[in-house]
Amino acid sequence: QPTIDTLSSFITYMCHHLEPRSARTYLSGIVNELEPFYPSTREIRQSHLVTRTLKGSFRRFSSPLLHKQPLTRAHLLTIMDQTPRHITHDHLLFCAQVESGFFGLLRLGELVWPDKVALRDFLKLSMRLSVVLTDDTYGFELAREKADDRFEGNVVLIQHSELSPDPLTTFQQYLASRDQRFPTHPQLWLRASGSVPTRSWFISMLHGFFPKSIAGHSMCAGGTTSLAAAGVPPDRIR
C-alpha cells in the first residue's frame, strides 16, 4: 500500500541518482501501475508533501535544459563561404541537404540514415525518380509514414530564393553531380562512395563549420524561425 511517506522517500532517493525529470516520469508510471490495485495512489501522488518534495528536488538537483541553436541564413552563407573552391561531391550533398532541411522544414531523420544498421529501412529513403524540377521549385517525396494508409507519401516542395543562398541552385548542382556519378542508383541522396549518408556523417560535416550548439534539429528550427520572422502565418508553417 503506497503512502505519502513512501512516495516522498522514493522521489528523494531517485533524484539523488537521476535527473528529476526522469524521476517524475518514473513516478507517473508507478502511479499508473498501482492505481488499479490501490485507488488512492493518484490522490497520494497529488498530496502536498509529495508535490513539494518533487518541486524541491527540481530546485536542488535539476540541470537546465540545453536547447540547440537554430540555423540562420547567415549560417548558410558561412557554409558557402567556407566551402572549398573546387567543391567535392560530398560537400555538394551536404549543402543541398542542409539547405533543403532549412527551407523545407525537414528533420534530419528525413534526409539521412540512422547510424544503427538495424534501424535502416530502404523504404524510408527518398528516391531519385520522385524528384520534380521546375524553373522556380524543386520537390521530392519523403518516406511514407505509418499513418499514410493510402501509400501516397509526403512531397516536400522548396521554392527558389531571390536571396542568397538559393536552395534550387544548390540542389541542381548536387543533382547534376549525383546523376553523373550514379545514373542507375535509385536513392536520391548519395555520397561520393555510393553509400547513403548517415546521421553521424552529416553531424560531422555540420560540426566542421559550427560548434556543437548547432545540431540536426537546427535546420527545421531555423527554417521555422525564419518563416515566422518573415511574417508567414503560423497555420502555414508546418
URRA-V174844 format. One record per helix or strand of 2 or more residues. SS is the DSSP state (2 for helix, 1 for strand). FROM is the first residue (numbers start at 1). LEN is the number of residues. If there is no record, write none. Layout:
[[SS | FROM | LEN] [SS | FROM | LEN]]
This chain:
[[2 | 4 | 12] [2 | 20 | 16] [2 | 41 | 5] [2 | 48 | 14] [2 | 73 | 10] [2 | 89 | 15] [2 | 108 | 3] [2 | 117 | 3] [2 | 122 | 3] [2 | 128 | 3] [1 | 132 | 2] [1 | 137 | 6] [1 | 154 | 6] [2 | 167 | 15] [2 | 199 | 8] [2 | 218 | 12] [2 | 234 | 3]]
